[in-house]
């Protein structure tokens, strides 16, 4: 729409300048047409700038939405990460406890064997 206005105003200016009517009224009308054409050009430039701003704002909004979605996914995954860490810690604790129990049982078995060997040695002496 703005382009049509600019084209019509430019055609009006060209038509008036082609007439070469140098009366004050013709000169005033030509000046008004020139002014209107400049205003239309400014309006078209402003509209293009506004369209560019709208595109930039849309891109910013999309980026913000993407960032928010990523944060929500991260927040949603945090309980799973915490549960996995807790399970790993529990498994490590259980493994450590089982190893300690096995070491204690091995020590007890070795002591029992040593006690029996000592008893057998004492009986063999007698």
RAPE-V794290 format. One record per residue. N is the residue number from 1. SS is DSSP state (hx for helix, st for strand, lp for the rest). NEAR is the number of other C-alpha atoms within 8 Angstrom. Layout:
n:N ss:SS near:NEAR
n:N ss:SS near:NEAR
This chain:
n:1 ss:lp near:4
n:2 ss:hx near:8
n:3 ss:hx near:7
n:4 ss:hx near:7
n:5 ss:hx near:9
n:6 ss:hx near:11
n:7 ss:hx near:8
n:8 ss:hx near:8
n:9 ss:hx near:12
n:10 ss:hx near:10
n:11 ss:hx near:8
n:12 ss:hx near:9
n:13 ss:hx near:11
n:14 ss:hx near:8
n:15 ss:hx near:8
n:16 ss:hx near:11
n:17 ss:hx near:9
n:18 ss:hx near:6
n:19 ss:hx near:6
n:20 ss:lp near:6
n:21 ss:lp near:8
n:22 ss:lp near:6
n:23 ss:lp near:6
n:24 ss:hx near:6
n:25 ss:hx near:6
n:26 ss:hx near:10
n:27 ss:hx near:10
n:28 ss:hx near:8
n:29 ss:hx near:8
n:30 ss:hx near:11
n:31 ss:hx near:8
n:32 ss:hx near:8
n:33 ss:hx near:11
n:34 ss:hx near:11
n:35 ss:hx near:8
n:36 ss:hx near:9
n:37 ss:hx near:11
n:38 ss:hx near:8
n:39 ss:hx near:8
n:40 ss:hx near:11
n:41 ss:hx near:9
n:42 ss:hx near:8
n:43 ss:hx near:9
n:44 ss:hx near:10
n:45 ss:hx near:8
n:46 ss:hx near:8
n:47 ss:hx near:8
n:48 ss:hx near:8
n:49 ss:hx near:8
n:50 ss:hx near:8
n:51 ss:hx near:8
n:52 ss:hx near:8
n:53 ss:hx near:8
n:54 ss:hx near:8
n:55 ss:hx near:8
n:56 ss:hx near:8
n:57 ss:hx near:8
n:58 ss:hx near:8
n:59 ss:hx near:8
n:60 ss:hx near:8
n:61 ss:hx near:8
n:62 ss:hx near:8
n:63 ss:hx near:8
n:64 ss:hx near:8
n:65 ss:hx near:8
n:66 ss:hx near:8
n:67 ss:hx near:8
n:68 ss:hx near:8
n:69 ss:hx near:8
n:70 ss:hx near:8
n:71 ss:hx near:8
n:72 ss:hx near:8
n:73 ss:hx near:8
n:74 ss:hx near:8
n:75 ss:hx near:8
n:76 ss:hx near:8
n:77 ss:hx near:8
n:78 ss:hx near:8
n:79 ss:hx near:8
n:80 ss:hx near:8
n:81 ss:hx near:8
n:82 ss:hx near:8
n:83 ss:hx near:8
n:84 ss:hx near:8
n:85 ss:hx near:8
n:86 ss:hx near:8
n:87 ss:hx near:8
n:88 ss:hx near:8
n:89 ss:hx near:8
n:90 ss:hx near:8
n:91 ss:hx near:8
n:92 ss:hx near:8
n:93 ss:hx near:8
n:94 ss:hx near:8
n:95 ss:hx near:8
n:96 ss:hx near:8
n:97 ss:hx near:8
n:98 ss:hx near:8
n:99 ss:hx near:8
n:100 ss:hx near:8
n:101 ss:hx near:8
n:102 ss:hx near:8
n:103 ss:hx near:8
n:104 ss:hx near:8
n:105 ss:hx near:8
n:106 ss:hx near:8
n:107 ss:hx near:8
n:108 ss:hx near:8
n:109 ss:hx near:8
n:110 ss:hx near:8
n:111 ss:hx near:8
n:112 ss:hx near:8
n:113 ss:hx near:8
n:114 ss:hx near:8
n:115 ss:hx near:8
n:116 ss:hx near:8
n:117 ss:hx near:8
n:118 ss:hx near:8
n:119 ss:hx near:8
n:120 ss:hx near:8
n:121 ss:hx near:8
n:122 ss:hx near:8
n:123 ss:hx near:7
n:124 ss:hx near:6
n:125 ss:hx near:5
n:126 ss:lp near:4
